[in-house]
Amino acid sequence: MSGTRPTIEDVARAAGVSRATVSRVINNEPGASAPVRARVHDAITALGYLPNPTARALASGRQRVVDVIAVTFSASIGRLGTHPYYSRVLAGVMSVLEPEDVPVRMHAVGEDGAAAAIDAIAAKATLGAILTNVPPALAARFHRRCPRAVSVVATAASVPAVEADNLGGAAAAVEHLHRLGRRRIAAIHGPDASTCALDRRAGYVQAVQRLGLPRIEVDGGDFLREHGHDAARHLLDRYPDVDAVFVACDLMAAGAVQAVTATGRRVPQDVNVIGFDDSLAAVCANPPLSTMRVPVEDMAAAATRLLLDGDVPAGLRRRFAVEAVLRGSTASLS
């Protein structure tokens, strides 16, 4: 072998293929059969070859970049730019990439044509991609085409993920309201397309069952203020004796507070409200929202470091704790 560190030429000789074929296999590009790919991977393992991301990008004429992908099920993709969650993801990503002089590329993918869009992004990926709210089936599809991917939400078993404890956080929120003396604790759930929303729903259900409380819940739709507002109005019409509401995200919770106060009820004296995320929306609400803090920036930074460190093991899981941040929207009964 040439030198002390194996090269792509060494891999090609060991596998009995051309340098171009090895490059196609490393970059997950078409043009090599399954048996050839297996031989190349065996040679890479035997030699301990580590592909150089910078060299790979230069050889392909593509810039080293980290892609951030969001699939939005809202009517308008334009709302992505005003949602506080995505600004927090980008802040975490950039905290790692700026010192490395690596740019980030944001993709807002609509529900229609999402599979084709995912395939196109995977084909052009260099350092890899951060998957923000990509549904499990689409995340697995991307990962098959580009193994250099990390999700920051719960996802398909094969896809590496950095996850928040959404289930535990939702249960903790309900338990906190219960300790404050609330016994008619309702929930406004997020969209079924979101794994975070599904885990938060499950956490609520487990908590009320464990505490012997009734399940009082409505579907709120997407993670938007107006959806939370409309869901809260519907909730209070059906269950006027509700004394606390757990809401699947802060934006929805801010809308819920507006709906509660519009009925003449007071927050927190009559109805406690607690959200999820600890976004800017929680601080700006009136009164400021108690919420379950998700360390989004830390999670996005951790996912980015995994990409920069090289190939990420399939199925990798890292769990981040969720903690309560108490503000004016919750208080004990007077």
N, C-alpha and C positions, 0 to 999 in steps of 0.2 A: 504494500500500500504506500501511497505517496504521503510523506510527512508523518506527523504524530496524530493528526486528527483526520478521521475518514472523510473523504470527499464524495460528491455525487458521482464522480467517475469511478471511485472504488465500489460504490453500490451497484453501478451499472455493470461492472466486470463480474462482481459476485453473483448477480442475478442473471447474467447472460443476456442483457438487453442494452439498448442504446441509452445515452444520457437523456435524450428527449423523452423516452418512455418513462424513465425514473421521475423526471420533472412532472410529467402528466399525472403519475400516480401520487406524488407528494402533494400536488395542487388539486387533487380530486377532480381532474379533468377527463373528458371522454377520450377514447383512442387506445385503451389497453384492456385486454380480456381479464376475466376474474383470476385465472391461473397465473397470468403474468403479474397482476397486482399482488397476489399472494407471495410470489417469489421475491418481488421488490421489497415488500414489507418484511419478509424473513431476513433478507440481506441487511435491511436497515437495522433490525433488531440485533442480528449477529455482530455487526460492525460497530454498533453504538453510534450510528450516524445521527446528528442533530441538524436538521435543515436550518439555515440562517434566514430569518424572515426578511431582513433587509436585502440580502442577495436575491432571494426569490422574487421580491417585488421589483428590484432593478432589472432582473433578467426578463421578467414579463412585461416590463415597461409600465408597471402600475405603481402608483404611490402607496406607501405604507399608510394605512388608515384603519380606524376602528369604526364600524358601522353600528348605529343604534337604530333598532327597528321597533316601531309601534304599530299594531293593528288596531284601528279605531272603528267602532261599530256605531258611532254617532252619525247624525245626518250630515254633519259638516266636518271634514278633516281639518279645516281651518281652526277649529276650537283647540286643536292640539297645542298651538302656540301659547294659549292663555291658561292652560291647565297647570297648576303648580307642581304636580307630580313630575312632569317631564323636565321642568327646569331643575329640579333637585337631582334627577338622574344625570342630566348633562353636567351639573356642577361636580358630582362625584367622579364622572368619567374624566372631565378636564383636569381635575386635581392631579390625576396620574399622568395624563398624556402631555400636558404642557411642558413639564421638565424634560420629556423625551422628544419634544418637537414633533409630535405625531398628531395629525388633525383627526377630527371626528366628523362623521357624515350621518345626518339624521334622515330617516325614512319614515314617512307617514303613509301607511298602507291601508286602503279602504277595504271593506268587507268584500265587495265585488272585485273579482280578479286577484284576490289575495295570494292564491297559490302561485300564479304566474309571476307576480311581483316578488314573492319570496325566492323563487327559483332564479330570477334575474339578479337579485342582490347577492345570492350565494355564489353565482358564477363570477362575480367581480370582486368578491371579498379578498382581502390580503391578510391583515393581522387577525381578522375575525369580527364577530358581531356580538353586541349586547342585545338580548331579546327582552323588551320591557313588558308588554302585555300580549305577547303572541300566544294564541291558544295552543294547547298541547299537540294537537295533530299537525298544525303548521310548524311548530317548533321542531318536532321530530322530522318533518320533511326537510326543513332547512339544515338540520344537523346531519342528515344523510348526505346532503350535497356539500356541506361545509362543516366539518367536525370542529372547527375553531369557533365555537359559539358557547355563550353562557347566558342563561336566563336569570332575571332578577325577580321572577315570580315562580310559584309552584308550576311544574310542567311535566312533560312526558318522562318516563323513567330513564330513557337513554340520554337525555339532554342534561349536561352539567347545569347546576343551578345554585344560586345564592338566594336563600329564601328568608322571609320574615315569618315569625311564629304568629300567623294570622288567627289560627284557631285558638291558641292560648290567650292571645291578646283580647279577642272578643269575649271569651269566657271571663277574663279578668275585669273587663268593663262592666259586665252584668253583675258580677260579684261585688264590685265597688258600689254600684247603685243600690244593691241589696243592703249593704252595710249602712248606707245612708237612710235606710228605712223605707225605701221604695218597694212596692209589692206588685204593681201593675206595670211591669217593664216591657215595653214594646220594642220591636226592631223594624228598621227600614233597610231592606237588603239591596245589594248592588246587582249588577247584571250577571246572568247565568253564564255568559261567555267568559267571565273573569274567574280564574282560579282563586285569586285573593278573596273575591266576594263570596265564593262558595265556601271557603274555609272559615270566613267570618260568620257566615250563616250557621255553619255547623257548630262553631264555638258558642254562639248564642243559644242554639237549641240544647246543647249539652249542659250549659249553665242553668237554664231555667228548669230543665228536668231534674238536675241534681238538687236545686234549691226548692223544688216543689211548687214552682210558679207556673201560671198559665202561659201558653205560647200565644203571643199577640204580635202578629207580623204582617207586613205588606211588602210587596216588591216595589222597589223604587225606580227601576230602570237603570240608566247609565249613571256614571259617577259625575253628575252635573247638579249645580245648585237648583235649577228649576225642577229637576226630577225629584229631588229631595223635598222641595216645597210642595209639589203636587201630591206626593206620597203621604206627607204629613197631614195635609188637609183631608185626604181620604181616610187616613188612620183615625183622626180625631172625630170624624163623622161617624165612623163605625164603633169606635171605642172611646167615648167621651171621658171615661174615668181613668184613662192612662195617666200615670204620674211620673214616668220616665221613658226616654226613648234612646236606644242604642242605634246609631246610624252608621252605615258601612263606610263612609268617607267624610272628610271635613267639608268638602264643597256641598254635599247633600245635607249635612248637618246644619250648615249655615242657612240653607233654604228651609230646613225644618223649623229652625228657631223663628224665622220670619212668619211661617205659617202658624205656629203656636201662638205667637204674640198677636197675630191678626184676629184670633178668636177671643181675645181679651184675657187669655191666660198669661201668667207671668213665668218667665224663665230666670232663675231656677225655682222660685217659691212654689209654683203649682206643678211644673213639669221640669224635671232634670233632662238635659240633653248631653250626650257624649258622642264624639265622633271617632274617627280613625285616621291616622297618618301623621298628625302634627304638622300640617302645611301652613302656608301663609294665611289661608282662609280661616284657620282656627284663631289666629291672633287678631284678625280684622273683624271677626264676627262681633255682634253686640247682643248679649255679653260675650266676652271671649270664651271660646269653646274649651271645655275639658276634652281630652282626646287620648288615644293610644298612639304613642310615638313610634313610627317605623323609621329606623335609621337609613333612609333611602340613599343619602350621599355615601355613607360608609359601605353599603351593599354594592352600589355601582362602582365605587373605587376598587373594592375587592374583586369584582367580576373583571374589571379592566386589567388589574394586575395578573390575573390568571391568564388572560389572553397574551399579555406581553411576555409572560414567563415561558410560553411555548404551547405545545399541544396539551389540551385539557382532558383528563380522563373522562370517558363516557360515564354518565350516571353519578358524577361527583355531586355531593350535597354539603352545603354549609348553611347553618341555621343561625339567624340573628334574633335576639330577644326583642320583644315589644314591651314598652313601659308606659305607665300612666303619667300624663301631664295634666294636673288639675287646675282649672281656671273657674271663671264665674258662672258657667252654665250648669254646674252641679253644686248642690249644697244639701245639708241635712234638713230634715223637716223642722220647722220652728213651732 
